[in-house]
Amino acid sequence: MRAVVQRVNRARVQVDGRVTGQIEGGLCVFLGVGPDDGEKEISWMAEKILNLRIFEDGEGRMNRSLKDEGGAMLVVSQFTLYGDCRKGRRPSFIGACEPEKAERIYERFIQVSSSLGVHVESGVFQAFMQVELCNDGPVTLIIDTAGGC
C-alpha cells in the first residue's frame, strides 16, 4: 500500500461537478493499493498516518498528530501511485492491485481510520475526480507499507 500524505488547510474532491468529500484542516491522503495488501497493511497504514507527528505544537515543532489536532482526513484512491516509469514513456500499472480487491481495501482503510476516531471524507473509487487542496507548509510525505515511512 502506498500513500501520499499532505497536511492541508482545506481539501475537497468532486465527481461530475458534485462534491463527494471535503475537509477543513487535516490530511489529504492519496491511497494506492498493491496486489499483496490486506488487513495487516490497512491497519499499519491507518495507524501510521493518524499518529504521524506532522502538526506544529506551541513551540513550532512538528510534534502533534492528526488525532491530537482533532483534524479530518480526505482519502482519494490513486492507482497511479503504482505507476512504473522506468521504461519507455508510458507508465506501466501492472504493479497495482486489480480493481475489485483494491476497492475493498480502499473502503476498509476508510472504515479502520474512522474507527480510530478521525472524521474521514472520501472520493469515489475508479471515478474521474477533481481534487483541490491548499497544502499547509507545505508538508508532503510518501508512505509505503513495503518500505516504511
N, C-alpha and C positions, 0 to 999 in steps of 0.2 A: 504494500500500500504506500502511496506517495501523496504528500500534501505540500502545497504552497500556502503558507500561513502569513497573512498580512494583518498587522494591527491597523484598525481603521477608526476614523471618527464617525463614518456612516458608510453604508453599502446597501445596494439593492440589486435584485435580479428581476428581469422582465422576460416574459414569453408572449409573443404575439401582442405586444403593447400592454400586457397585463402584469402588474407587479405580483410575483409569486413569493417573494421573500424580501424583507427589509429590516435593517437594524440601525440603531444609533449608538455607536461606540461599542467596540469589542474586536472580534476577529472575523475576517473573511477567509474561508478555507476552501481552496480548490483541491478536490479529492479525486485521486486516480486509484483504480483497483487492479491489482495484478492477479494472475491466474492461480497462485497458491495462497491467496489471502483467505482468512477465515476468522473465527471468533477471537483467537489469540491476538491477531494483528489489529482487529477492531478495538479490542479493549486497550491494547498498548497505545494505539494512536490516539484514542479519545482521552485517556489519562494523560498522555504526554502533552497534548495540545491544551487541555483545560488547566493544566498545572504549570505550564511554562511561565517562568517569571520574566515577562517582557513588558510589563507596565511599570511606570515610574512610581516610586514611593515619595514620601515627603521631602527626601533629600535629592531627588532627581536621578536615583539609581533604578535600573530595571530590577525590581525586587518583588513585584506583585504579579499574581496570575489573573487570568480571566475570572476564575472563581472568586478570588479576593476582591476584584473590582466590581463584581456583580454585573459584568457585561454580557452581551449576547454574541451568538455566533451565526454567521451566514455560511451555509455549506453548499458548494456548487460542484456537481460532478464534472470531471475533467479527464477523459480518457487520453487526451493528448499528452499528459504527463508521462505516459509510457511510449511516446514517440522516439524512435531511434533515428538520429540524423547523421550517423557516422558514414553511411554510404550513399552516394548519389545526392540528388537534390530534393527528393520527395521523402518525407519521413515514413518509416515503417511502423505500424502499430501492432505488429504481431505479438509484442510483449504485453499487451493489455488483456485483461480478463474478458471473456465472452459476455455480451450484454446482459443476459438473463441472470447470471450469477453476480455480475458486477452491480446490478440494480439491487439485488437482495442485500449485498454487503453495504452498499451506499445507504440504503434505508435503515439497516441495522446500526450503522455508525451513528446516524442521526438519533435513533432510539437510545442507544447507550449514552451518548453525550447528553441528551435531555434528562436521562435518569440520574445523571451525576450532578444535577442541579443547575444546569445552564439553559437559558432560553435559546432555542435553535430555530432558525428560519432556513429555508432551502430553495434551490432552483427546482427544475423539473428534469428528471433523468432522461437523457437522449434528446432533449429538446434543443432547438437553436435558441440561445439565450443572449441577452444583452446584460452585461454586468457593469454597474457603475460603483466606484468606490473612491473614498478620499483616504489615502494611505496616511497614517499618523506616524511621523518620524522622519523618513519612512522606516518602518520595521518590517522586513520580509524574511521569512525563514523557509527552508526546504527540509522536509522531514520524510524519511524513508524507513519503513519497518525493516528492510533488509540491511540498511546501513546505519540506522540510528539517526540521531539529530546532529 
